């Protein structure tokens, strides 16, 4: 079973937990601790479609799309730069 989920940039950078409802109605939580890249696919064992044999469930594959903000203020840009590159406004030519 495949599902695409949109997550905010802050969650992609800091980690997050989401509660999902399985096809059989029970709720379960997926926790992501690290940085999530755009189009990252996460496999969640046993949370997909029922198996043909009737024994258990297949896997759920979650694809995460990161929702970037449309605009940032100059202050937000400065704050982000301060946090991510330690105060240097020059990246030193590195990407």
TAJO-V983796 format. One record per residue. N is the residue number from 1. RES is the residue in one small letter. PHI is phi in whole degrees, 0 to 359 (* if undefined). OMEGA is omega in whole degrees, -180 to 180 (999 if undefined). Layout:
[[N | RES | PHI | OMEGA] [N | RES | PHI | OMEGA]]
//
This chain:
[[1 | x | * | -178] [2 | x | 241 | 179] [3 | x | 218 | 176] [4 | x | 255 | -179] [5 | x | 233 | 175] [6 | x | 265 | 179] [7 | x | 234 | 178] [8 | x | 291 | -179] [9 | x | 305 | -179] [10 | x | 299 | 177] [11 | x | 292 | 179] [12 | x | 297 | -178] [13 | x | 273 | -171] [14 | x | 247 | -177] [15 | x | 96 | -176] [16 | x | 193 | 172] [17 | x | 232 | 176] [18 | x | 229 | 176] [19 | x | 259 | 180] [20 | x | 240 | 177] [21 | x | 250 | -180] [22 | x | 288 | 179] [23 | x | 303 | -180] [24 | x | 274 | 175] [25 | x | 100 | -179] [26 | x | 280 | -180] [27 | x | 267 | 175] [28 | x | 214 | -177] [29 | x | 247 | 174] [30 | x | 248 | -179] [31 | x | 245 | 177] [32 | x | 238 | -176] [33 | x | 267 | -173] [34 | x | 264 | 177] [35 | x | 286 | 179] [36 | x | 251 | 179] [37 | x | 276 | 176] [38 | x | 302 | 178] [39 | x | 64 | 175] [40 | x | 292 | 178] [41 | x | 250 | -180] [42 | x | 244 | 178] [43 | x | 266 | 178] [44 | x | 245 | -175] [45 | x | 299 | 173] [46 | x | 76 | -178] [47 | x | 244 | -180] [48 | x | 262 | -178] [49 | x | 288 | 175] [50 | x | 298 | 178] [51 | x | 287 | 179] [52 | x | 300 | -179] [53 | x | 290 | -178] [54 | x | 86 | -180] [55 | x | 256 | 174] [56 | x | 84 | -176] [57 | x | 233 | 174] [58 | x | 283 | -176] [59 | x | 261 | 174] [60 | x | 257 | 177] [61 | x | 247 | 180] [62 | x | 260 | 174] [63 | x | 254 | -177] [64 | x | 258 | 173] [65 | x | 253 | -176] [66 | x | 271 | 180] [67 | x | 269 | 179] [68 | x | 275 | 178] [69 | x | 294 | 179] [70 | x | 289 | -179] [71 | x | 217 | 174] [72 | x | 226 | 174] [73 | x | 285 | 177] [74 | x | 300 | 179] [75 | x | 296 | 179] [76 | x | 298 | 178] [77 | x | 299 | 180] [78 | x | 298 | -180] [79 | x | 297 | 179] [80 | x | 297 | 179] [81 | x | 299 | 180] [82 | x | 300 | -178] [83 | x | 290 | -171] [84 | x | 279 | -179] [85 | x | 241 | 173] [86 | x | 68 | 174] [87 | x | 97 | 179] [88 | x | 280 | 178] [89 | x | 276 | 177] [90 | x | 254 | -178] [91 | x | 280 | 177] [92 | x | 70 | 178] [93 | x | 81 | 180] [94 | x | 271 | 178] [95 | x | 252 | 999]]
//
